[in-house]
């Protein structure tokens, strides 16, 4: 396995001075349910492992939605949280161009473009959460408040 400890995400997190830890696991997308697989691999509850989705609000505003791996995004709630009417997934090529991350490695930390970030409110129920650290099979563990602080994100009920 390659050393993934130096990603745009970890460099960004290091620059903020917040405390976090990382964990690598074998990324196996062919097995499906990648998020639940990640949770199982690191011994965490799926409700404490969060995925980052690159989305567009009202066809123009790019943003990140951070939700538990065992949930789906409520696009209407996400759009409303950002002052819009509707939202949808960003196309993978555009997401890569804007963020610098590949699908399966997307994170709100260290993106090429700083995007508005909405974190599902359920994160606040956990002392710490796991979130992608900028590469497939590589997670960072930090407090939900630190995620909110470093992304200047907002908490809202966006998962279902």
RADABEL-V128951 format. One record per residue. N is the residue number from 1. SS is DSSP state (@ for helix, = for strand, . for the rest). PSI is psi in whole degrees, -180 to 180 (999 if undefined). D_CENTER is the distance of its C-alpha to the mean C-alpha in Angstrom with 1 decimal. Layout:
BEGIN
n->N ss->SS psi->PSI d_center->D_CENTER
n->N ss->SS psi->PSI d_center->D_CENTER
END
This chain:
BEGIN
n->1 ss->. psi->138 d_center->22.2
n->2 ss->. psi->155 d_center->21.4
n->3 ss->. psi->115 d_center->20.5
n->4 ss->. psi->12 d_center->16.9
n->5 ss->. psi->-16 d_center->17.1
n->6 ss->. psi->85 d_center->17.5
n->7 ss->. psi->169 d_center->14.5
n->8 ss->@ psi->-36 d_center->13.7
n->9 ss->@ psi->-47 d_center->10.8
n->10 ss->@ psi->-35 d_center->13.4
n->11 ss->@ psi->-42 d_center->16.0
n->12 ss->@ psi->-50 d_center->14.2
n->13 ss->@ psi->-41 d_center->13.6
n->14 ss->@ psi->-39 d_center->17.2
n->15 ss->@ psi->-21 d_center->18.4
n->16 ss->@ psi->-19 d_center->17.3
n->17 ss->. psi->5 d_center->19.3
n->18 ss->. psi->161 d_center->17.1
n->19 ss->. psi->133 d_center->17.4
n->20 ss->. psi->163 d_center->14.9
n->21 ss->= psi->161 d_center->15.5
n->22 ss->= psi->162 d_center->14.2
n->23 ss->= psi->136 d_center->15.0
n->24 ss->= psi->150 d_center->15.7
n->25 ss->. psi->164 d_center->16.5
n->26 ss->. psi->111 d_center->18.2
n->27 ss->. psi->118 d_center->15.9
n->28 ss->. psi->77 d_center->18.2
n->29 ss->@ psi->-24 d_center->16.9
n->30 ss->@ psi->-19 d_center->20.5
n->31 ss->@ psi->-10 d_center->20.5
n->32 ss->. psi->170 d_center->18.1
n->33 ss->. psi->58 d_center->15.6
n->34 ss->@ psi->-41 d_center->13.3
n->35 ss->@ psi->-45 d_center->11.0
n->36 ss->@ psi->-35 d_center->14.2
n->37 ss->@ psi->-43 d_center->15.7
n->38 ss->@ psi->-46 d_center->13.2
n->39 ss->@ psi->-46 d_center->13.9
n->40 ss->@ psi->-43 d_center->17.6
n->41 ss->@ psi->-33 d_center->17.7
n->42 ss->@ psi->0 d_center->16.6
n->43 ss->. psi->34 d_center->18.6
n->44 ss->. psi->156 d_center->16.0
n->45 ss->. psi->140 d_center->16.0
n->46 ss->@ psi->-30 d_center->13.5
n->47 ss->@ psi->-14 d_center->13.2
n->48 ss->@ psi->2 d_center->11.9
n->49 ss->= psi->125 d_center->9.2
n->50 ss->= psi->141 d_center->5.9
n->51 ss->= psi->153 d_center->4.2
n->52 ss->= psi->123 d_center->2.5
n->53 ss->= psi->133 d_center->6.2
n->54 ss->= psi->123 d_center->8.6
n->55 ss->= psi->170 d_center->11.5
n->56 ss->= psi->132 d_center->14.9
n->57 ss->= psi->132 d_center->16.9
n->58 ss->. psi->38 d_center->20.6
n->59 ss->. psi->4 d_center->20.5
n->60 ss->. psi->-34 d_center->20.1
n->61 ss->= psi->110 d_center->17.3
n->62 ss->= psi->150 d_center->14.0
n->63 ss->= psi->169 d_center->10.9
n->64 ss->= psi->138 d_center->7.2
n->65 ss->= psi->125 d_center->6.8
n->66 ss->= psi->112 d_center->4.6
n->67 ss->= psi->159 d_center->7.1
n->68 ss->= psi->147 d_center->9.0
n->69 ss->. psi->-21 d_center->9.5
n->70 ss->. psi->13 d_center->13.1
n->71 ss->. psi->170 d_center->12.8
n->72 ss->. psi->153 d_center->12.9
n->73 ss->= psi->139 d_center->12.0
n->74 ss->. psi->99 d_center->15.2
n->75 ss->@ psi->-36 d_center->15.5
n->76 ss->@ psi->-47 d_center->18.6
n->77 ss->@ psi->-39 d_center->17.1
n->78 ss->@ psi->-48 d_center->14.2
n->79 ss->@ psi->-46 d_center->16.9
n->80 ss->@ psi->-40 d_center->19.1
n->81 ss->@ psi->-28 d_center->16.7
n->82 ss->. psi->14 d_center->16.7
n->83 ss->. psi->20 d_center->20.4
n->84 ss->. psi->-175 d_center->20.5
n->85 ss->. psi->-35 d_center->22.1
n->86 ss->. psi->164 d_center->19.9
n->87 ss->= psi->158 d_center->16.7
n->88 ss->= psi->167 d_center->15.8
n->89 ss->= psi->144 d_center->13.5
n->90 ss->. psi->146 d_center->14.0
n->91 ss->. psi->142 d_center->16.2
n->92 ss->@ psi->-41 d_center->14.9
n->93 ss->@ psi->-43 d_center->17.4
n->94 ss->@ psi->-41 d_center->16.6
n->95 ss->@ psi->-44 d_center->12.8
n->96 ss->@ psi->-44 d_center->14.0
n->97 ss->@ psi->-42 d_center->16.7
n->98 ss->@ psi->-36 d_center->14.7
n->99 ss->@ psi->-30 d_center->11.7
n->100 ss->. psi->-1 d_center->13.7
n->101 ss->. psi->149 d_center->11.1
n->102 ss->. psi->157 d_center->12.3
n->103 ss->. psi->133 d_center->11.1
n->104 ss->. psi->-8 d_center->9.8
n->105 ss->. psi->14 d_center->8.6
n->106 ss->. psi->139 d_center->6.2
n->107 ss->. psi->154 d_center->4.3
n->108 ss->. psi->-2 d_center->5.6
n->109 ss->. psi->121 d_center->8.2
n->110 ss->. psi->23 d_center->11.4
n->111 ss->. psi->149 d_center->11.0
n->112 ss->. psi->-44 d_center->14.5
n->113 ss->. psi->135 d_center->14.5
n->114 ss->. psi->119 d_center->13.3
n->115 ss->. psi->147 d_center->11.8
n->116 ss->= psi->139 d_center->12.1
n->117 ss->= psi->128 d_center->9.0
n->118 ss->= psi->125 d_center->9.6
n->119 ss->= psi->130 d_center->8.4
n->120 ss->= psi->135 d_center->10.4
n->121 ss->@ psi->-24 d_center->13.5
n->122 ss->@ psi->-21 d_center->13.7
n->123 ss->@ psi->-33 d_center->11.6
n->124 ss->@ psi->-12 d_center->14.8
n->125 ss->@ psi->-13 d_center->16.8
n->126 ss->. psi->145 d_center->15.6
n->127 ss->. psi->-45 d_center->17.0
n->128 ss->. psi->156 d_center->13.9
n->129 ss->= psi->157 d_center->10.6
n->130 ss->= psi->139 d_center->9.0
n->131 ss->= psi->151 d_center->5.5
n->132 ss->= psi->144 d_center->5.8
n->133 ss->= psi->25 d_center->8.5
n->134 ss->= psi->8 d_center->9.3
n->135 ss->= psi->154 d_center->11.4
n->136 ss->. psi->133 d_center->12.0
n->137 ss->. psi->25 d_center->13.0
n->138 ss->= psi->118 d_center->11.8
n->139 ss->= psi->153 d_center->9.8
n->140 ss->= psi->144 d_center->10.2
n->141 ss->= psi->125 d_center->11.6
n->142 ss->= psi->172 d_center->12.2
n->143 ss->. psi->150 d_center->13.4
n->144 ss->@ psi->-36 d_center->11.6
n->145 ss->@ psi->-39 d_center->14.2
n->146 ss->@ psi->-38 d_center->13.3
n->147 ss->@ psi->-48 d_center->9.6
n->148 ss->@ psi->-43 d_center->11.5
n->149 ss->@ psi->-51 d_center->14.2
n->150 ss->@ psi->-23 d_center->12.7
n->151 ss->@ psi->-8 d_center->10.6
n->152 ss->. psi->37 d_center->13.6
n->153 ss->. psi->178 d_center->11.5
n->154 ss->= psi->150 d_center->13.2
n->155 ss->= psi->135 d_center->13.2
n->156 ss->= psi->159 d_center->14.4
n->157 ss->. psi->95 d_center->15.2
n->158 ss->. psi->3 d_center->13.1
n->159 ss->= psi->150 d_center->12.9
n->160 ss->. psi->999 d_center->16.0
END
